[in-house]
């Protein structure tokens, strides 16, 4: 026996078939807590109890109302159930809500269950046998087809021990929920207690919740922390998936949280109004589902209104399946593989349900084959394809392994391993601690190569394109971090070089003809000869006696090589001249400690037109520092 396994038993069945009485007799706790319920003798809202099984394991119990008017409350209690206890009264047999509750549990993909045949003391053995046969016929083809049917009486205690033993035995067959996943607690009840504040209850459907852990209430995004945890009425340091818990939320007012909200681990889940899903229509659904029909959508403990956009057809008939996108009027919190139920808006009839395939998709066009194929991949559930699909859907927005795990429903450790494998195949690209879709990054790098080659063809006499100019030529313009990552990858693979803020093809070199070599040498000589009073670029180009367009390109090359240094618009100095000026400044200040503009002008033998820009340049390179009207060494 695994004492760590946590189990939630949920009741289902027609009104007045004795669900609450059975739980009371089995656990010693009355799950009806409302005054109106006790006065009317009818369960209205979900109730809770717990009891210790013969093996010593503790089990939680969720009791649901059987009346059709309170079906939305039944749905709130049905989520998170591990073992179904279908209750059928021996004196009435299978009734309409028996069937509807069973349909709902099938839609929620319940796997295990027991059938309790209540009020067995009120009928003859022959009748009991007939009712049993009727039940077997009703559950044929469902997950309860081979379930044990146990006659019980809450009044006499008959069969209760056998029922408890059967529950205990079946707990070994119940699959344990993932306790390592990010925690998620759909809220089914909210109340306050003096001295504690707001308390929420629910079934922890995933992960492990710990005392003082940070948490967030979604969809409103209210940040909080776990101030106290109770399980089965006892304080705990932590609680695992599959547990019924009461959680005290720090700093949250009663009106800030309600049934249908979700208390969860920050950063791992998000509220959404759009969901992609596969819908399964009930064979006995009272009507077909039309495209864009307004529906009631039940997920976890939430009930919201929305529309079902059928992606691969116009109508879903009873018994049919199809891919759809739900567009909801109120946000919900979902994860891939969550189960849901849909009912018609009015009159309220259960139509079907299904499974969430994408909890945060974009809006889709109907009959889009690419979308349909992607959803079929998500449904198939191949882990590597799911990870790549999450990267592809994010386009050029890098994701962490944690974010990918949240989108795919896969364990984070498995996601990290899959990313490494995908990277080796070029299907994922690492960007620090984040990841991109490999083909998306390859597409960006293809664009960069094309722009670099286009620049080299247009300007063969320039060393490369300005780095920022290159970024803004792309469409869409990538954000700087992504852009730099692409350039670094291209450098590592010897496809590009980035030097002095210019980008060129890795193997590109400027090749000068003899005449161009002569011109560039003449330009450099003229600039150098100008000393501290150089010719402006236009005069310099005219003095070179070269073809104007070619001379301009060659002067640009001179600047790119660093021989011509631009101080301001149309003012260039030769680098040797700047170095000579720096030597003179350093010697002067070392000897005298300070220097005025006039003293610097006399030192280099130039005019104020050139002196001020030169001093500002030396300030910029931190050779000098301005102190009032004088300069000192930096």
C-alpha positions, 0 to 999 in steps of 0.5 A, a space after each residue: 500500500 502507498 500511504 502517500 497516494 491521495 484519493 478523491 471519491 466523488 458521488 454521482 446519481 439522481 436526486 433522492 437516491 441517497 448520496 448524502 445519506 450514504 456519505 454520512 453513514 460511511 464517514 460519520 460526517 454530514 456533507 450538507 452544510 447549508 441551512 436550506 439543504 437541512 430544511 429541505 432534505 436535498 443537497 443543493 451545493 457540493 459538500 465534503 467529507 473524509 474518512 479513513 479506509 480499512 488500510 489506514 489511508 485517508 480518502 476525501 469525499 465530494 458529494 454533489 447535488 442530484 437535482 438537474 437544477 443544480 447541475 452546474 454545482 455538480 459539475 464544479 464538484 466533478 472535476 478532480 474526482 479519482 474514483 466515482 461512486 455512482 449511487 442508484 436507489 434500489 427502489 427506483 433504478 436508473 433515472 434521468 440524472 443517473 444517465 446525465 451524471 454518468 455521461 458527464 463523468 465519461 466526458 471528464 474521462 473518469 477511469 474507475 468507479 463503484 456502483 452503490 445500490 442504495 436503499 437495498 433494505 427497502 426491496 425484495 431480492 428478486 427486485 434487487 436482481 432486476 435493478 442490478 441487471 438494469 444498471 448493467 445494461 445502462 453502464 454497458 460500454 462505459 468505464 463502469 461496465 465491469 464496476 462492482 455493484 454493491 447493495 447498501 443501506 444507510 439506514 441499517 448499515 448493510 453493505 457499508 463494510 463491503 463498500 469501504 473494502 472495495 473502495 480501499 482495494 480500488 485505490 491501488 488501481 487509481 493512477 497517482 496525479 503528478 505531484 512534481 508539476 506546477 501546483 494548481 487549485 481550482 477553487 470551489 468554496 470561499 469563506 472567512 474565519 476570524 483571525 485568519 482571513 480568506 480561506 479557499 477550498 478545492 481539490 489540488 489537481 496538480 503539483 505540491 503546495 507548500 506553506 509560505 509558497 508564493 501563489 497567484 489567484 487567476 484570472 484576476 492575477 491577485 498575488 498572494 502566498 500560502 499562509 496555512 494549509 489544512 487537509 482533512 481538518 489538520 494543519 499541514 506543511 504541504 499537500 500533494 495533488 489529489 488532496 482536498 485542501 483548505 488554504 488560507 491566502 495572505 492579504 486577499 479579501 473575500 470579494 477578490 476570489 470566487 468559485 471558478 478561480 484558480 490558485 496556482 504557482 506564479 508564472 506557470 499558468 495564465 488566464 485565457 478567453 480562447 481555447 483550442 479543443 476536441 469536442 466529443 458530442 454525446 450520442 444522446 445529445 438533444 441537439 446538434 452543435 452549430 458553428 458559433 453556437 453560444 454555449 455554457 463551458 465548464 472547466 474545473 470549478 468554473 462555468 463561463 459563457 462563450 461560443 464554439 467555433 467549429 474548425 473542421 465543419 459546420 455542425 457536430 451531430 450527436 455522437 460526432 467529434 470535431 476540432 473547435 476553438 472556444 471563444 469565451 466571454 470570461 477568462 478561464 485557467 486551463 492547461 493542455 489535456 484538461 477535460 471540459 463539459 459543454 451545455 447548450 445556453 438555453 435550455 440547459 442540456 448537456 451536449 458533450 465535452 472534450 479535451 483542451 489541445 492548446 490553452 493559449 492559441 491565436 484566433 484561427 480561420 476555419 478550415 485552415 489545414 495548417 491549423 487542423 494538422 497542428 491540433 492533430 499533432 497536439 492531440 497525438 501528444 508526441 512529446 518532441 512535436 509538442 515542444 517544437 509546436 510550442 516554440 513554433 507558435 511563439 514565433 520569435 519570442 524566446 521561451 524558457 523550459 518552464 514556459 514550454 512545460 506550462 504550454 505542453 503539459 510535459 514535465 520540465 525535466 523532459 522538456 529540457 532534455 527534448 530541447 537539447 535533442 531538438 537543437 541537435 536537429 536544428 529544430 530548436 535554438 538556444 538563446 541563453 536560458 531561453 529557446 527559439 524555434 530552430 527554423 524561425 531562427 534559420 529564417 531570420 539568419 537567411 534574411 540577414 544573409 540576404 541583406 548583407 549580400 545586397 549591401 556588398 553588391 551595392 557598395 563593394 568598396 565598403 567594409 560592411 553595413 552599419 549594425 543598427 541599419 542592418 537590423 532596421 532593414 528587416 521585416 519585422 524588425 527583430 528585438 535587439 537581444 534576438 538580433 544579436 543572438 542571430 549575429 553571434 550564431 552566424 559568426 560562430 558558423 563563419 557566415 558573418 563578421 561584426 567588427 567596429 559596429 559593422 557587419 560583413 560577410 565572413 569571407 568578404 574583403 574590399 578589393 581595390 583596382 590600381 587606380 582606386 588604390 592610388 585614389 585612396 592613398 591620395 585622399 589619406 595623404 591630403 587628409 593627413 597633410 591638412 593636420 589640425 586644419 583639415 580640408 572638409 570632405 567635399 573639398 578633399 574629394 575635389 582635390 583628389 581629382 577622382 570620379 566624385 562617386 568613386 572618391 566618396 566611396 573610397 573616403 567612406 572606406 578610409 573612415 571604416 578602416 579608421 584612418 579618417 576619424 569623424 568628429 562631427 558632420 563634415 569634419 574628419 581628422 587623420 588618426 595620426 593627427 589625433 594621436 599627435 594632438 593627444 601627445 601634445 595635450 598629455 605633455 602640456 597637462 603633465 607639465 602645467 596641470 591645466 589648459 585653456 582653449 586658447 592655450 590648446 589653439 596655440 599648442 596645435 596652431 589651429 583655429 577655434 573652428 577645429 580646436 573646440 571639436 578636438 577638445 570635445 573629442 579628447 573629453 569623449 575618449 577620456 583623455 581630458 576632463 573639462 573643469 569650467 573653462 579649462 581642461 585637466 587630465 582625466 
